[in-house]
Amino acid sequence: MEAEGEIVTSLCVGEPDFPPPTCVLEAASQAMSAGQTRYTAVSGTIELRKAISDDLRVRKGISYNPVTEIVVGNGAKQCVYQGLLAACGSGDEVIIPAPYWPSYPEMALLVGATPIILETSVNDGYLINPQSLDECLKNHPKAKVLILCNPSNPTGGVHSTQLLEQIAKVLEKYPNIVILADEIYERLVYTDDGQCTAFASLPNMFHRTITLNGFSKSHAMTGFRLGYLAAPERYAKAASVLQGQITSCASSVSQAAGVAALREVDESWLVNNASIMKRKRDYVLEELSKIPYVVVSVPPDGAFYVLPDVSKYYNGDDTALCLDLLKEKKLALVPGESFGAPGTVRISYATSMEELEVAMTKLREFLEGLEVN
């Protein structure tokens, strides 16, 4: 539609609408001017790996050797894939809680593993139920990996420390399971303390957890393509070897910008952005509450997504709903079917308030004109 000149309001993209910090842009410019434009070590510059190690130790209470236990990649997405390659292979099974980021099951298939979908409940805020996890692992002895996205894309749900401890307790019964902890949204948490517990910091979990993170969501550095994997040496070494044969190092300029992001950006900048996102979340939730039969049982506490249940419309066909919404109102949302959550739609509020106001008005007008099941 946009290619044909039509104006579309889109709440599809998971990308912050604010620019990176000025010091990050300056660091990238200075790196280029200083000639820092050559290959680095495959795992990244030692300056960036030390900065990552220091950040994880100070904020999360977990210690990684920057030389042997941290790998910088071309975005967190590459690091997730390499983490899977390092932890499992052909014939194995990967436990993926639904709703899920669509790349997870596809990545599992790419490494030759079978994705096993662990269903969650809207009434639980789509968080993992420890008893359900236990039952799933009991029934799938070939499982080698559990993917834990916290905060979640697409739900925005945040697993509390208490719930994570309960999950860890279950996992102690299954010592061969490796946890891929995708914590890319951990800087966008809207609880009172604004904290998201690192799974690797829990008792007995460090040695079996591969932590994935990056700079795209926290510092609005999506185009820099910069992420990292932090893990015990056996997994980090495997990921580095794989990366050496796939892409080699991340951009040297991006890595210089990453150092500035961790060393120079004031905490208040991050807190302020999270506060702005929270206000946008609150606005979206308030507007959704005005629409009959749209259900958000548990307000999301993180990331920048809401996944409302719209199954009372279109007989639960979220794809058809989104297609007609696009045609009639020029409003683009992502069908929940894409995330293993039929009957829902994903709303990204990582945009301006003006855009959100237009979008929510369009959505309300569209749904209020429909018959329900």
ZIWOZI-V291615 format. One record per helix or strand of 2 or more residues. SS is the DSSP state (a for helix, b for strand). FROM is the first residue (numbers start at 0). TO is the last residue. If there is no record, write none. Layout:
ss:SS from:FROM to:TO
ss:SS from:FROM to:TO
//
This chain:
ss:a from:1 to:3
ss:b from:8 to:9
ss:a from:21 to:32
ss:a from:45 to:59
ss:b from:69 to:72
ss:a from:75 to:86
ss:b from:92 to:97
ss:a from:102 to:109
ss:b from:113 to:118
ss:a from:121 to:123
ss:a from:129 to:138
ss:b from:142 to:148
ss:a from:160 to:170
ss:b from:177 to:181
ss:a from:198 to:200
ss:a from:205 to:207
ss:b from:208 to:213
ss:a from:221 to:223
ss:b from:226 to:229
ss:a from:232 to:245
ss:a from:251 to:262
ss:a from:266 to:288
ss:b from:304 to:308
ss:a from:313 to:315
ss:a from:317 to:328
ss:b from:330 to:331
ss:b from:333 to:334
ss:a from:335 to:338
ss:b from:343 to:347
ss:a from:352 to:367
//
